[in-house]
Amino acid sequence: MPRPQGFTHTEHADRTVTIEHHGRAATTLRGPRADRFLAEVAAGDPQLVMARWTGNYRRGHERTAREHPRNRR
């Protein structure tokens, strides 16, 4: 599974964090959720953390679904 890439985050003065994926806003976090997110980014792999918080990450079953007879063309 390839590593996530293309994520950036911006911290704003009002304790809001905006996560972008390839320049487009993916999600906005406010208050305690933003604080938890910033703590996770500081402790781990930022790209992986941002992918998980936005829900934009591969789950590992895409190849299996592509090979299903219903999805073949």
LOVOMAR-841657 format. One record per residue (C-alpha): residue number from 1; residue in one letter; y, x, z. Coordinates in nm, 3 decimals, always signed. Each point is the difference from the previous one (the first is absolute). Layout:
// LOVOMAR-841657
@resi->NUM	resn->A	Y->Y	X->X	Z->Z;
...
END
This chain:
// LOVOMAR-841657
@resi->1	resn->M	Y->+0.000	X->+0.000	Z->+0.000;
@resi->2	resn->P	Y->+0.335	X->+0.155	Z->-0.099;
@resi->3	resn->R	Y->+0.263	X->+0.064	Z->+0.264;
@resi->4	resn->P	Y->+0.295	X->-0.241	Z->+0.001;
@resi->5	resn->Q	Y->+0.324	X->+0.131	Z->-0.143;
@resi->6	resn->G	Y->+0.345	X->-0.117	Z->-0.103;
@resi->7	resn->F	Y->+0.105	X->-0.144	Z->+0.336;
@resi->8	resn->T	Y->+0.333	X->+0.066	Z->+0.169;
@resi->9	resn->H	Y->+0.164	X->-0.152	Z->+0.303;
@resi->10	resn->T	Y->+0.363	X->-0.040	Z->+0.105;
@resi->11	resn->E	Y->+0.120	X->-0.046	Z->+0.357;
@resi->12	resn->H	Y->+0.314	X->-0.212	Z->+0.040;
@resi->13	resn->A	Y->+0.249	X->-0.008	Z->+0.289;
@resi->14	resn->D	Y->-0.109	X->-0.349	Z->+0.111;
@resi->15	resn->R	Y->-0.357	X->+0.123	Z->+0.082;
@resi->16	resn->T	Y->-0.129	X->-0.129	Z->-0.334;
@resi->17	resn->V	Y->-0.242	X->+0.202	Z->-0.212;
@resi->18	resn->T	Y->-0.045	X->-0.065	Z->-0.372;
@resi->19	resn->I	Y->-0.318	X->+0.129	Z->-0.166;
@resi->20	resn->E	Y->+0.018	X->+0.052	Z->-0.376;
@resi->21	resn->H	Y->-0.275	X->+0.066	Z->-0.250;
@resi->22	resn->H	Y->+0.111	X->+0.175	Z->-0.320;
@resi->23	resn->G	Y->+0.360	X->-0.102	Z->+0.066;
@resi->24	resn->R	Y->-0.065	X->-0.370	Z->+0.065;
@resi->25	resn->A	Y->+0.022	X->-0.157	Z->+0.343;
@resi->26	resn->A	Y->-0.350	X->-0.075	Z->+0.127;
@resi->27	resn->T	Y->+0.078	X->-0.119	Z->+0.354;
@resi->28	resn->T	Y->+0.264	X->-0.003	Z->+0.272;
@resi->29	resn->L	Y->-0.081	X->+0.056	Z->+0.366;
@resi->30	resn->R	Y->+0.228	X->-0.093	Z->+0.289;
@resi->31	resn->G	Y->+0.007	X->+0.053	Z->+0.376;
@resi->32	resn->P	Y->-0.320	X->+0.101	Z->+0.179;
@resi->33	resn->R	Y->-0.203	X->+0.005	Z->-0.322;
@resi->34	resn->A	Y->+0.242	X->+0.253	Z->-0.148;
@resi->35	resn->D	Y->-0.029	X->+0.215	Z->+0.313;
@resi->36	resn->R	Y->-0.382	X->-0.006	Z->-0.016;
@resi->37	resn->F	Y->+0.011	X->+0.087	Z->-0.370;
@resi->38	resn->L	Y->+0.231	X->+0.299	Z->+0.057;
@resi->39	resn->A	Y->-0.227	X->+0.127	Z->+0.278;
@resi->40	resn->E	Y->-0.304	X->-0.021	Z->-0.231;
@resi->41	resn->V	Y->+0.180	X->+0.177	Z->-0.284;
@resi->42	resn->A	Y->+0.095	X->+0.284	Z->+0.234;
@resi->43	resn->A	Y->-0.359	X->+0.035	Z->+0.126;
@resi->44	resn->G	Y->-0.201	X->-0.032	Z->-0.324;
@resi->45	resn->D	Y->+0.003	X->+0.022	Z->-0.378;
@resi->46	resn->P	Y->+0.320	X->-0.186	Z->-0.103;
@resi->47	resn->Q	Y->-0.132	X->-0.114	Z->-0.340;
@resi->48	resn->L	Y->-0.316	X->-0.145	Z->+0.149;
@resi->49	resn->V	Y->+0.190	X->-0.171	Z->+0.282;
@resi->50	resn->M	Y->+0.250	X->-0.158	Z->-0.241;
@resi->51	resn->A	Y->-0.279	X->-0.118	Z->-0.229;
@resi->52	resn->R	Y->-0.177	X->-0.162	Z->+0.293;
@resi->53	resn->W	Y->+0.315	X->-0.168	Z->+0.133;
@resi->54	resn->T	Y->+0.084	X->-0.147	Z->-0.342;
@resi->55	resn->G	Y->-0.358	X->-0.106	Z->-0.072;
@resi->56	resn->N	Y->+0.011	X->+0.203	Z->-0.321;
@resi->57	resn->Y	Y->-0.310	X->+0.211	Z->+0.028;
@resi->58	resn->R	Y->-0.341	X->-0.007	Z->-0.162;
@resi->59	resn->R	Y->-0.284	X->-0.153	Z->+0.189;
@resi->60	resn->G	Y->-0.283	X->+0.177	Z->-0.182;
@resi->61	resn->H	Y->-0.156	X->-0.300	Z->-0.172;
@resi->62	resn->E	Y->+0.205	X->-0.001	Z->-0.323;
@resi->63	resn->R	Y->-0.263	X->+0.186	Z->-0.202;
@resi->64	resn->T	Y->-0.272	X->-0.237	Z->+0.121;
@resi->65	resn->A	Y->+0.205	X->-0.303	Z->-0.101;
@resi->66	resn->R	Y->+0.076	X->+0.147	Z->-0.342;
@resi->67	resn->E	Y->-0.373	X->+0.042	Z->-0.068;
@resi->68	resn->H	Y->-0.086	X->-0.360	Z->+0.094;
@resi->69	resn->P	Y->-0.138	X->-0.201	Z->-0.300;
@resi->70	resn->R	Y->+0.273	X->-0.262	Z->+0.040;
@resi->71	resn->N	Y->+0.270	X->+0.268	Z->-0.047;
@resi->72	resn->R	Y->-0.156	X->+0.178	Z->-0.299;
@resi->73	resn->R	Y->+0.147	X->-0.066	Z->-0.343;
END
